[in-house]
Amino acid sequence: MKFEITILGCGSATPTLLRNPTSQVVNVMERYLMIDCAEGTQLQLRKYKVAFQKIDHIFISHLHGDHYLGLVGLISSFHLFGRNKTLHIYGPSDLERIIFDQLKASKTFLCYQVEFHSLDSNKSELIFEDSILEVHTIPLKHRIYCNGFLFKEKKKERRLSKELIAKYNIPVEMMPKLKNGEDPIGKGWEDIKNQDLTLPAHRSRSYAFCSDTLYTESIVPLIQNVDVLYHESTFLNDMKDRAKSTFHSTAQQAANIALLANVNSLLLGHYSARYNSSIDFENEAKEVFKNVKAVRDGDVISIPI
């Protein structure tokens, strides 16, 4: 029942010896989804032992280089490794041209299919779903078109009690209806209710990734009550004017969003290279919101059931 986030890079525009630029991998019950793919991401995948051949979906927030310059290299490596599964890429419409122009220029003919999903809406939209998971965009306010992403488990089924199922001799064909909350129907079961045979469903977990953005409370309704919020904090509050002019946020502003959205915990990242330590970000944010972690490259954050 795994739901975890691996931080591959927590820095901003330029790589440093301390931090790689932005990239993360979200693993939801062995579904591997990558968020952003900065320069050097392939090395980070190996360094932190992420099963990157399992990545089938890549979500690119925007077209500043520290969020996508590693993508063509990763696509090429998948080809060299003999990948045969379709790779789905979600990002701004210009990204498709950027990717395929580079592949064309190098006469690289991929041995697998890349399916591009163009994002251009300024409203939140559902861009991926399967039987257990949904991914929605979170429109942000940056110098160029930019989205965050909300990863949300679908409502889960009730859990069957094996002992009670056996006790009341419930047939297999009735199990799906019981999981959906229905009462058993049939002779001898008239007085038996669903709660007599099942346990409450595990709660549905959620993770919101908010990439580069000016402070904006417009995102609060979209991320309300999420388990974990990652919000960029490029600057400390003594540089809030700089944050505003570059369409970024401070640690204090990220914490204020977390408080307004009533999230369970806040992750900070995307630190400017001018800062050697992230502890000041954590301390600043904790003045507003207590459950804060200033992430570092290689951190793995698990969301419990």
Secondary structure, 3 states (H helix, E strand, C coil): CCEEEEEEECECCCCCCCCCECEEEEEECCEEEEECCCCCHHHHHHHCCCCHHHEEEEECCCCCHHHCCCHHHHHHHHHHCCCCCCEEEEEECHHHHHHHHHHHHCCCCCCCCEEEEEECCCCCCEEEECCCEEEEEEECCCCCCCEEEEEEECCCCCEECHHHHHHCCCCHHHHHHHHCCCCCCCCCCCCCCHHHCEECCCCCCEEEEECCCCCCHHHHHHCCCCCEEEEECCECHHHHHHHHHCCCCEHHHHHHHHHHHCCCEEEEECECCCCCCCHHHHHHHHCCCCCEEECCCCCEEECCC
